[in-house]
């Protein structure tokens, strides 16, 4: 794993209706992200934030996929920066606003590996499936669509980003922690061929068993794994400040174990942390947890 990391902020909240996740990157920086990573003997470079247009600046366009063109444009900029970051030997650490940024992050990672005729896996730690399309979405909020776009379903503006699809083969995609899926979305998930471990799986089998199997799927015949961490993966008791909180999430320790096992696998090609909303947080608690989970993902050990 690269011992050099580059922090890229994407203050985007166009993908969802509750405002505030655009402040997520700032909240993570305020929580000491850079200095804490440096303590792990990483070289850290923070390139600041990618410009993102404000919701107030423009009409939302098509109501089945609000702000689609603006989101696609930002994702393209992000994808190019992520690809360049990998080419320069840095691990991209993307600080999101809402989860629609994942289309950019994963496209950039996939494009980098594709140049070498290699494939990536994708580990999606999230309460939600994010597998809606403009046709299935009850809200038209694009943050519920990125995973579908990454595997080739949905709006062409996102699906065809960087000129190829899918970004990741469905058999190498794993969602862990799911507990809130829309009815039409369930069908897409089942048809797609991705692997989903719900909270029930974690309850019955334990996080260690679930993560071991998840890591097998994402590393099977791939050369790197993009990791997308939505803080609503964690129970709202420990992560209250998230875009769309859902009760019954993973515990503080389970979240750390998941990230520690990712670090142990030495397969992580990129990491993004999304959906932190400081407006509804308690004393920046969720961003501080986000920083801790990043550190575990980068190899911080208890002993």
N, C-alpha and C positions, 0 to 999 in steps of 0.2 A: 504494500500500500504506500502511496506517495506520502512522504513526510513533509510535503509542502501543500498548504491548502490556500485557496483563494475564496474569500467571502464575497458573495454577490447579492445585493439586496434588490428585491422586486416588490415595491410598495403598492401592490395591486389589490383593489377591492371591487373591481368592476364585475367580478364573477359571482357576487352574492349580494343579497338585499340588505343584510344588516351591516351597517358601516363600522369601520374601525380596524379591520385586519390589515389595512395599508400601513398601520403603525407597528405591525409585528416586527419588521426588521430593526426598527429603532429600539423596541423593547428588548430584543435579544442582545443588541449592542450595549444597551444600558446595563444589562445583567452581567456584563464583563466577558462576553464571548471571546473576544480576541486574546485578552491577557490569560484567560483560563486555558485556551488551546495552546498558547505558547509554553505554558508550564508542562505540557506533554512533549516538549522538545520538537514541536512543529514550527516550521517557518510559516508565518501567517501574513497574507496580504489582503487588505480590504479595499475593493475597488469601488466602494460606494453603491449607490442605487442606480438601476436602469430607469430612465425616465418613463413614467406611466401617466397617461392623461387622467384628469379628474372626472368623476361622473358628472359633475356640474357643467363641464365644458361642452358636452355633446349630447345629442339625443341617443336613447338606448337602442334605436334601430329595430331589428326584427324581434318581436316579443317572445318567440320560442327560443331565442339564443341572444340574450341582451348583451349589447356592447361587443358582439362577436368580432368585428373587424379590428377594434382597438386591442382586444385581448390577443387576437392572432398576431397582430403587429408586434406587441410586446414579447410574445412567446418566440417570434422569429429572432428578435434582437437577443433575447436570452439564450436561445439555442446556439446562435453564432458565438456568443461569448463563452458558453460552456464548452463548446467544441475547441475553441482557441485555448481555453484554460487547460484542457486535457492534453492538447498538442504541446503545450509548454511545460507539461510535467507536474501540474498542480491538481489536487483533488478539488473539484468544485463543491463549495458549500453554499447552497442557495437559501436565502432567507425570504420566505414568501410572505405575501399577503395571502390571498385566497388560493385554493388548490388548483385553479386553472393554470397557474404558472408551471405546473408539472409537465404540461405538453411541451413547453420550451426546454425545460431541463432535460427531460428524457430524450427529446429529439436531438439535442446537442450531443448527448452521450452516445446515442445510437449512431449518429452520423460519424462521430470520431472512430468508433469501432468498425463501422461499415467500410470505411476507407481501407481498412486492413483486412477486409472480408471476414470480420468477426461479428459475433452476435452478443447481445447483452440479456440479462434477466432483470426483472423489476419486482421489488418488494414494496408493497403498498400497505403501510400501517395506518389504519383508518377505521372509524366507526361506520363509515358509509362506503358504498360500492363505487361511487363516482362513475357509474356505468350508464348514465342516461344519455340520450341523444336529443336533439331538438324536437324530434317527434314524440319521445316518451316522457320528457321532463314535465312534471306538474308545475314548475315555477319559471322555467326559461332561464334559470341561473346557471351560467357556464361552469361554475365550480363543481357542479354535480355531473360534469361530462368528460373530464380530462382522461380518465382511464379508458373509457370507450374509444375516444379519439386516438389514443396511443396504440390501440390494437386494431384500428381501422374502421370504427363505427362512428357515424355522425357527420358533423359539418366539414365539408371539404377544406375549408380554410384552416382547420386544425389537423384533420386527418392527413393532409398532403404536405404539411409543413416540411421544409428541407427536401421536398421532392421525392419522398419514398414512403411507403406504408407496407405493413404495419411497422411501427418503431421497434416493437418487441413481439416475438411470437407468443400467442396466448398461453401455450403450455409452459412458458418460462415466466409467467406473471402470477404472483401470489398476493392475495389480500389477507391480512391478519387483523382480527379484532372487530370484524363487521357485526353490527347489531341494529342497523337502521337502513333498510332498502325499500325503495318504492316498488309498487306492484309490477309495473311494466319493466322496470329495471331488473327485477328478479329473472324475468324471462331472458333478457339479453345476457345476463351473467351465466345462466345455465347453457345457453346456446353457444357462448363464446369460446368455451374450453379453458378459461382461466381457472385457477385454484382459489377457493375461498375458505379460510378458517374463521368461523364465527366465534362469538364469545362463548357459545355453548361448547364448541370444540375445546376452547381454552379451559373452560370449567371442568370438562370431563377428563381431558388428557394432560392438562398442565402446559404451561408456556414452554417448558424445555422441549417436550415432545413435539409440540406444534411447530416451534421455530426450527427444530432439527429437520423436520420434513419440509417445511417451507424453503429452507436453505438448499435442500437437495433439489427441489424443483427449479429454483432460480439459478442454480449453478450448473445444472445439467446441460453439458454441451455449450456453455456460454463462457465468455472471457472476462466478464465483469458484471457487477450488479448495481443498478441505480436504486437507491433507497429513498422512498418518499414518506416522510413522517408527518402526519396530520396530528396535531396535539390533541384532537378530540378522540384519538386512540385511547388516551388515558381517561380514567373516570373523572367526571367534573369535580369531585371532591379534591383531587390533586391538581387538576387543570381546569379551573373555572372560567378562565378568560380565553375561550375559543369561539370561532365563528358560529358553529352549530353544535352545542353541547348535547350529549345523549347519556342518560344515566346507565350505569352498569358496565363501565369500561374497565380496562386493565388497571391493575394496582400500580402503585409507585415502583415496587420491586419487580413486578412482571415486566414493566416497560424497560427498566434497566437491564434485566436479563436478556430481553429481546435484542437490545442494542449491543450488549456485551458479546452475545453469540454472533452477531453480524461482524463485530470486530475480530473475533476469533477465526471466522471463516476466511479472513484476508481477501475478500472478493469485492469489497465495496469500491465502485467506480465514481460515485457521486452521492451526495447527501443533501436532501432539502428538508426544511422544517417550515411548515405552513399553518395558517389559520389561527395564529395567536391574535387575540383581540384585547388590547390593553384597556379599552373603554369599559369592558365588563369584568376585568380581572381584579384580583385583590392584591394590592401592593406588589405588582409585577411577578407574582408567584408562578404564573404559567410560563413566562419567559425564562425565569430562573430554572424551572424544571427543564425547559427546552435546551438550555445551555448544558445542564447536567447530562441529558440524554445524548446530546452531540458528543460530549466528552467520552461517554461510554462507547459510542459508536466509533470513536477515533482511537480506542484502545486503552482508556483509563481503567485501571484495575483497583479493586479494594486493597489487595495485598501485592 
